[in-house]
């Protein structure tokens, strides 16, 4: 009777965009209050719906091509949560960089498109939402107002052509074999054995490209994330590529029923590991702090792809956990770079120095987020990475040795090696920027204003809280993981 309510995660942000335009014409103060209050309301409503699904009080709503199940609403809630923080943070940019209503209107539209992307199983509808999100985020990248931002936008849009070709080719084959484009309706035998692996690869690379998957991910992601305004970098790294990876998983998992699925698992895991190492090596070679963080996004997506690729309960749970954690520590780091750029007007690491004296809160938050991304114990990144490693044991990878009670497979050894390199890279950046030789020209610099500092503190604080008390999220994430796991047994 109320199935149309499934459309709300898509429609409400669009309504928010319209109201933002209307309020902006009459009262800037009213608009500012509305922006934060409305995005926070979206998060609360979506969190309540998720809890209803988890407790069994509600059943997943479906209307047309939209299916509002646990994985979809999980991403929608993350979109709204980080959206609230980013919008609040962006008020400083509105004053300093003259961001007009278009910025906030586009941001709400982007939230709606990402929600739709995560809430459908129809491959063409997924593609439509993905490309709509691409165009909107391209407009937001242009708010960087530099020649490099324009060039990054061209590359970003050009790469999208490749993913469109791959997904559309897969859609033709899927419809020819199964008579449907809805992956949730697939049943054993609906697709010929010869086409199953091909379809899995077309959708894997098609949707995976926008999730930062190599080889194309390394072409568009670093310039796009580096040249976008810092709040948009945080959104693209924290949420857009995560919504894309959920779409990728929904498109690929139904084909895990094929005989010889070990080959498919091996291919997905291989590209995940490749992402991990190539991303962190490129980060080590980067002097630009935003580009360094963008390469780390590629590396951290590798962990998530490996987790989903292994397709065991612990690995899927760990991948979803790492999506949440990455949103926090990487979002925090990108917002910090925005504060640094605003205060000292440079992105070059070796042009900074001694900033811990002028920006102590910013320095502490940078260190916490860096250690969390490096997988240091008692921080959130350690928890999700260990779950993925546990999933590799479940998947049948032999335990090579055990240390401190942790079983080490080839996946976990590679993961730990990447974490060590991540630690070296980020601690070097922290040392140079905050502990290096103080510069006279930065003597009057201070921590950013409250609009910027509060979202940074919240994200850094959650990295600590979730690392110490992971059970706060475990029930919800395991529930969403169980739904995704069910796709592998269609």
DAKA-V275120 format. One record per backbone hydrogen bond with DSSP energy under -1.0 kcal/mol. NH is the residue of the N-H (numbers start at 1). CO is the residue of the C=O. If there is no record, write none. Layout:
NH_CO + NH_CO
This chain:
5_2 + 6_3 + 7_4 + 8_5 + 10_7 + 11_7 + 12_8 + 15_11 + 16_12 + 17_13 + 18_14 + 19_15 + 20_16 + 21_17 + 22_18 + 23_19 + 24_20 + 26_23 + 27_23 + 31_27 + 32_28 + 33_29 + 34_30 + 35_31 + 36_32 + 37_33 + 38_34 + 39_35 + 40_36 + 41_37 + 42_38 + 43_39 + 44_40 + 45_41 + 46_42 + 47_43 + 48_44 + 49_45 + 50_46 + 51_47 + 52_48 + 53_49 + 54_50 + 55_51 + 57_52 + 58_52 + 63_66 + 66_63 + 67_119 + 68_61 + 69_67 + 73_69 + 74_70 + 75_71 + 76_72 + 77_73 + 78_74 + 79_75 + 80_76 + 81_77 + 82_78 + 83_79 + 84_80 + 85_81 + 86_82 + 87_83 + 88_84 + 89_85 + 90_86 + 91_88 + 92_89 + 94_90 + 95_91 + 96_92 + 97_93 + 103_100 + 105_101 + 106_102 + 107_103 + 108_104 + 109_105 + 110_106 + 111_107 + 112_108 + 113_109 + 114_110 + 115_111 + 116_112 + 117_113 + 118_114 + 119_116 + 123_181 + 126_122 + 127_123 + 128_124 + 129_125 + 130_126 + 131_127 + 132_128 + 133_129 + 134_130 + 135_131 + 136_132 + 137_133 + 138_134 + 139_135 + 140_136 + 141_137 + 142_138 + 143_140 + 144_141 + 145_142 + 150_146 + 151_147 + 152_148 + 153_149 + 154_150 + 155_151 + 156_152 + 157_153 + 158_154 + 159_155 + 161_158 + 163_159 + 164_160 + 165_161 + 166_162 + 167_163 + 168_164 + 169_165 + 170_166 + 171_167 + 172_168 + 173_169 + 174_170 + 175_171 + 176_172 + 177_173 + 178_174 + 179_175 + 183_121 + 185_182 + 186_183 + 190_187 + 195_192 + 196_192 + 199_195 + 200_196 + 201_197 + 202_198 + 203_199 + 204_200 + 205_201 + 206_202 + 207_203 + 208_204 + 209_205 + 212_209 + 213_208 + 217_213 + 219_216 + 220_216 + 221_217 + 224_220 + 225_221 + 226_222 + 227_223 + 228_224 + 232_229 + 233_229 + 234_230 + 235_231 + 236_232 + 237_233 + 238_234 + 239_235 + 240_235 + 241_236 + 243_239 + 244_240 + 245_241 + 246_242 + 247_243 + 248_244 + 249_245 + 250_246 + 251_247 + 252_248 + 253_249 + 255_252 + 256_253 + 258_255 + 263_260 + 265_261 + 266_262 + 267_263 + 268_264 + 269_265 + 270_266 + 271_267 + 272_268 + 273_269 + 274_270 + 275_271 + 276_272 + 277_273 + 278_274 + 279_275 + 280_276 + 281_277 + 282_278 + 283_279 + 284_280 + 286_283 + 289_347 + 292_288 + 293_289 + 294_290 + 295_291 + 296_292 + 297_293 + 298_294 + 299_295 + 300_296 + 301_297 + 304_300 + 305_301 + 306_302 + 307_303 + 308_304 + 309_305 + 310_306 + 311_307 + 316_312 + 317_313 + 318_314 + 319_315 + 320_316 + 321_317 + 322_318 + 323_319 + 324_320 + 325_321 + 326_322 + 327_323 + 328_324 + 329_325 + 330_326 + 332_328 + 333_329 + 334_330 + 335_331 + 336_332 + 337_333 + 338_334 + 339_335 + 340_336 + 341_337 + 342_338 + 343_339 + 344_340 + 345_341 + 349_287 + 351_348 + 352_349 + 355_433 + 356_434 + 357_354 + 359_355 + 363_359 + 364_360 + 365_361 + 366_362 + 367_363 + 368_364 + 369_365 + 370_366 + 371_367 + 372_368 + 373_369 + 374_370 + 375_372 + 376_371 + 379_376 + 380_463 + 382_379 + 384_380 + 385_381 + 386_382 + 387_383 + 388_384 + 389_385 + 390_386 + 391_387 + 392_388 + 393_389 + 394_390 + 395_391 + 396_393 + 397_392 + 400_408 + 401_408 + 403_406 + 406_403 + 408_401 + 413_409 + 414_410 + 415_411 + 416_412 + 417_413 + 418_414 + 419_415 + 420_416 + 421_417 + 422_418 + 423_419 + 424_420 + 425_421 + 426_422 + 427_423 + 428_424 + 429_425 + 430_426 + 431_427 + 432_428 + 433_429 + 434_430 + 435_431 + 436_431 + 442_439 + 443_440 + 445_442 + 452_449 + 453_449 + 454_450 + 456_452 + 457_453 + 458_454 + 459_455 + 460_456 + 461_457 + 462_458 + 463_459 + 464_460 + 465_461 + 466_462 + 467_463 + 468_464 + 469_465 + 472_469 + 473_470 + 474_470 + 477_473 + 478_474 + 479_475 + 480_476 + 481_477 + 482_478 + 483_479 + 484_480 + 485_481 + 486_482 + 487_484 + 488_485 + 489_486 + 490_487
